[in-house]
């Protein structure tokens, strides 16, 4: 059967993605995710489940409202989706029964935020596109790729252009500025901080904050003691609002261990969400940088 006889795929979409069609006779669209896996789609996806909060918000901002049918209980943005879309469990505790009932034609996940065994189970039944984000370039590529897959490239291009312009502003703030020795804390009791090879580490670097645990640990999120924190003598300690919900009351605990350090509560979403929220991160970072004097 020739391509002009295949009714499974929208003709305009087929012409647009003709270079991605692996086998025209079967009308399959072929995409490669950020883990190097290939997925095949019969047509533009219209029943998407998102397993990652930052990517759920991205799908909304790209204009995929009618395409997304399921999200996790941690996908709190946008609020109308959180209230009205079907929840399929948590990022690491998925409900396979709920997913099966929704019959998705695409599931979008992330290597770090989702459990490998659960993702492998899903791959056996559905097309699953996985992101793997460690830096800003990875995030920008992810936005572009998802925009292509869901047929929203123009919106994705507009978004990546906005993010690029905003991060250019951040560069001008850090010209000839001394790097500040920084500890970014993500959890309490036990204390856990951000280590190397993480997206948060990349955001710290772009802010001119030298992550003191970048080269002092093999773990991406090392567990440390207050004694170790004191020994590393940070000039700045950033207490993230997620995943642990640090509050003003926690500042005193860390100030006791590091009396000379500047301690700030920071918006964890703006440091760790790698989707459309990135467009707001640089302006927040600039205000944070200007508030820190060492």
C-alpha positions as CSV (number, residue, x, y, z in Angstrom):
1,X,0.0,0.0,0.0
2,X,1.5,3.4,-1.0
3,X,1.6,6.5,1.3
4,X,-1.3,8.1,-0.7
5,X,-3.5,5.2,0.4
6,X,-2.8,5.3,4.1
7,X,-5.6,6.9,6.1
8,X,-3.9,6.6,9.5
9,X,-2.0,9.9,9.4
10,X,-3.0,13.4,8.7
11,X,-1.6,14.3,5.2
12,X,-0.4,17.8,6.2
13,X,1.4,16.3,9.2
14,X,2.8,13.5,6.9
15,X,4.2,16.1,4.4
16,X,5.7,18.1,7.3
17,X,7.5,15.1,8.8
18,X,8.2,13.2,5.6
19,X,11.9,13.0,6.7
20,X,10.9,11.3,9.9
21,X,8.8,8.5,8.3
22,X,10.8,5.3,8.6
23,X,8.4,3.2,6.6
24,X,6.0,5.1,4.4
25,X,4.0,2.0,3.7
26,X,3.2,1.7,7.4
27,X,3.0,5.5,7.9
28,X,5.2,5.4,11.0
29,X,6.7,8.6,12.4
30,X,10.1,8.0,14.0
31,X,11.6,10.0,16.9
32,X,14.7,9.5,19.0
33,X,14.5,10.5,22.7
34,X,17.2,11.9,24.9
35,X,18.2,8.4,26.1
36,X,18.9,7.4,22.5
37,X,15.7,5.3,22.2
38,X,13.6,5.2,19.1
39,X,9.8,5.5,19.3
40,X,7.4,5.1,16.4
41,X,4.0,6.9,16.1
42,X,1.2,6.2,13.6
43,X,0.1,9.8,13.8
44,X,0.5,13.0,15.8
45,X,-0.2,12.0,19.4
46,X,-3.6,13.1,20.8
47,X,-3.7,11.1,24.0
48,X,-0.6,12.1,26.0
49,X,0.3,11.3,29.6
50,X,3.0,13.4,31.2
51,X,4.9,11.9,34.1
52,X,7.0,15.0,35.0
53,X,5.8,18.2,36.5
54,X,8.0,20.6,34.6
55,X,7.2,18.9,31.3
56,X,3.5,18.9,32.1
57,X,3.7,22.7,32.5
58,X,5.7,22.8,29.2
59,X,2.9,20.9,27.4
60,X,0.4,23.4,28.6
61,X,2.4,26.4,27.5
62,X,3.0,24.8,24.1
63,X,-0.8,24.7,23.7
64,X,-1.4,20.9,24.1
65,X,-4.5,21.2,26.4
66,X,-6.7,18.9,24.4
67,X,-3.9,16.4,23.7
68,X,-2.9,15.7,27.4
69,X,-5.2,13.3,29.2
70,X,-3.2,12.3,32.2
71,X,-0.6,13.8,34.6
72,X,0.9,12.9,38.0
73,X,-0.3,14.1,41.4
74,X,2.8,16.2,41.6
75,X,2.0,18.1,38.4
76,X,0.7,21.1,40.2
77,X,1.1,23.6,37.3
78,X,-1.1,24.7,35.7
79,X,-3.7,24.6,38.4
80,X,-6.6,23.9,36.1
81,X,-4.8,20.8,34.8
82,X,-4.0,19.7,38.3
83,X,-7.7,20.0,39.2
84,X,-9.2,18.5,36.1
85,X,-6.8,16.1,34.4
86,X,-6.7,12.4,35.5
87,X,-3.9,11.7,38.0
88,X,-1.9,8.5,37.2
89,X,-0.1,8.3,40.6
90,X,3.2,9.9,41.6
91,X,6.3,10.4,39.5
92,X,7.9,7.3,41.1
93,X,4.7,5.4,42.0
94,X,2.6,5.1,38.9
95,X,-0.8,3.5,38.6
96,X,-0.6,1.1,35.7
97,X,-4.3,0.5,35.9
98,X,-5.1,4.2,35.5
99,X,-2.7,4.5,32.6
100,X,-4.2,1.5,30.9
101,X,-7.7,2.9,31.3
102,X,-6.6,6.1,29.5
103,X,-5.1,4.2,26.6
104,X,-2.4,6.8,25.8
105,X,-0.7,7.1,22.4
106,X,2.3,8.8,23.9
107,X,3.9,8.9,27.4
108,X,6.5,11.5,28.2
109,X,8.9,10.9,31.2
110,X,12.3,11.7,32.5
111,X,15.3,9.5,33.4
112,X,15.9,11.0,36.8
113,X,12.4,11.7,38.0
114,X,10.8,8.4,37.0
115,X,11.7,4.9,38.2
116,X,13.5,2.8,35.6
117,X,11.6,-0.5,36.3
118,X,8.2,1.3,35.9
119,X,9.3,3.0,32.7
120,X,10.5,-0.3,31.2
121,X,7.1,-1.8,32.0
122,X,5.4,1.1,30.2
123,X,7.7,0.8,27.2
124,X,6.4,-2.8,26.7
125,X,2.9,-1.4,26.1
126,X,3.1,2.2,24.9
127,X,5.3,4.7,23.0
128,X,7.4,6.3,25.7
129,X,9.6,9.4,25.0
130,X,12.2,10.1,27.8
131,X,14.1,13.2,28.5
132,X,17.5,13.3,30.2
133,X,18.3,16.8,31.4
134,X,21.7,17.8,32.9
135,X,22.2,21.3,31.5
136,X,20.5,24.2,29.7
137,X,21.3,22.8,26.3
138,X,19.6,19.6,27.1
139,X,16.5,21.5,28.3
140,X,16.3,23.6,25.1
141,X,16.6,20.5,23.0
142,X,13.9,18.8,25.0
143,X,11.5,21.7,24.4
144,X,12.2,21.7,20.7
145,X,11.8,17.9,20.4
146,X,8.5,17.8,22.3
147,X,7.3,20.7,20.3
148,X,8.0,18.8,17.1
149,X,6.4,15.5,18.3
150,X,3.1,17.2,19.3
151,X,3.0,19.4,16.2
152,X,3.7,22.7,18.1
153,X,7.1,23.7,16.7
154,X,6.2,27.4,16.3
155,X,5.3,27.7,19.9
156,X,8.4,25.8,21.0
157,X,10.6,28.0,18.9
158,X,9.0,31.1,20.3
159,X,9.6,29.7,23.8
160,X,13.2,28.7,23.3
161,X,14.0,32.2,21.8
162,X,12.5,33.8,24.9
163,X,14.5,31.6,27.2
164,X,17.7,32.3,25.3
165,X,17.2,36.1,25.5
166,X,16.5,35.9,29.2
167,X,19.6,33.9,29.9
168,X,21.7,36.4,27.9
169,X,20.6,39.0,30.4
170,X,22.0,36.8,33.2
171,X,25.4,36.6,31.5
172,X,25.8,40.4,31.7
173,X,25.2,40.4,35.4
174,X,28.1,38.0,36.1
175,X,30.8,39.7,34.0
176,X,33.9,40.1,36.2
177,X,32.1,38.9,39.2
178,X,33.7,36.7,41.8
179,X,32.2,33.2,42.1
180,X,30.5,32.7,45.5
181,X,31.2,29.4,47.3
182,X,27.8,27.9,47.6
183,X,25.9,24.9,49.1
184,X,22.5,24.2,47.6
185,X,20.4,22.1,50.1
186,X,17.5,20.0,48.9
187,X,16.6,17.9,52.0
188,X,16.7,18.0,55.8
189,X,17.3,15.2,58.3
190,X,19.3,13.8,56.6
191,X,20.8,16.9,55.0
192,X,21.2,16.4,51.2
193,X,22.7,18.8,48.8
194,X,23.2,19.2,45.0
195,X,26.3,17.5,43.6
196,X,27.8,17.3,40.2
197,X,26.2,16.5,36.8
198,X,22.8,17.9,37.8
199,X,20.6,20.6,36.3
200,X,20.6,22.6,39.5
201,X,24.4,22.6,39.4
202,X,24.2,24.1,36.0
203,X,21.8,26.8,37.2
204,X,24.2,27.6,40.1
205,X,27.1,27.9,37.6
206,X,25.2,30.3,35.4
207,X,24.4,32.4,38.5
208,X,28.1,32.6,39.3
209,X,27.6,30.4,42.4
210,X,30.4,27.8,42.8
211,X,28.9,24.6,44.0
212,X,31.2,23.5,46.8
213,X,30.1,19.8,46.4
214,X,30.5,19.7,42.6
215,X,34.0,18.2,42.9
216,X,33.9,16.8,46.4
217,X,31.4,14.0,45.8
218,X,30.7,11.2,43.4
219,X,27.0,11.4,44.2
220,X,24.7,13.7,42.3
221,X,22.8,14.4,45.5
222,X,25.2,13.6,48.4
223,X,24.1,13.2,52.0
224,X,26.2,15.3,54.3
225,X,26.4,16.2,58.0
226,X,26.4,19.6,59.6
227,X,30.1,19.0,60.4
228,X,30.9,18.4,56.7
229,X,28.9,21.5,55.7
230,X,30.9,23.6,58.3
231,X,34.2,22.1,57.1
232,X,33.5,23.1,53.5
233,X,32.9,26.7,54.8
234,X,30.3,27.9,52.3
235,X,29.9,31.7,51.8
236,X,26.3,31.1,50.7
237,X,23.8,28.4,51.7
238,X,20.6,28.1,49.5
239,X,17.7,26.3,51.1
240,X,15.4,25.0,48.4
241,X,11.6,25.0,48.7
242,X,11.5,21.6,47.0
243,X,11.7,18.7,47.3
244,X,12.0,19.4,51.0
245,X,9.8,22.5,51.9
246,X,12.4,24.6,53.7
247,X,10.9,27.6,55.6
248,X,12.3,30.6,57.4
249,X,12.4,28.5,60.6
250,X,15.1,26.3,59.2
251,X,17.6,29.2,58.6
252,X,18.6,29.3,62.2
253,X,19.6,25.6,62.2
254,X,22.1,26.1,59.3
255,X,23.2,29.5,60.7
256,X,24.3,27.8,63.9
257,X,26.5,25.4,61.9
258,X,27.8,28.1,59.5
259,X,27.6,31.4,61.4
260,X,29.5,33.4,58.7
261,X,27.4,32.1,55.8
262,X,24.7,34.0,54.1
263,X,21.6,31.8,54.1
264,X,18.7,32.3,51.6
265,X,15.4,30.5,51.0
266,X,15.1,30.0,47.2
267,X,12.4,28.9,44.8
268,X,13.2,25.3,44.0
269,X,11.0,25.3,40.9
270,X,13.1,28.0,39.3
271,X,16.3,26.2,40.0
272,X,15.2,22.7,39.0
273,X,12.2,22.9,36.5
274,X,13.6,22.6,33.0
275,X,10.5,23.3,30.9
276,X,8.8,26.5,30.1
277,X,9.4,27.9,33.7
278,X,12.9,28.5,32.5
279,X,11.7,31.7,30.9
280,X,11.2,33.2,34.4
281,X,14.3,31.8,36.0
282,X,16.9,34.4,34.9
283,X,15.1,37.5,36.3
284,X,14.7,35.6,39.6
285,X,18.4,34.7,39.6
286,X,19.4,38.3,38.9
287,X,17.4,39.5,41.9
288,X,19.0,36.8,44.1
289,X,22.5,37.6,42.9
290,X,22.0,41.3,43.7
291,X,20.7,40.4,47.2
292,X,23.9,38.5,48.0
293,X,27.0,40.4,49.0
294,X,30.0,38.6,50.3
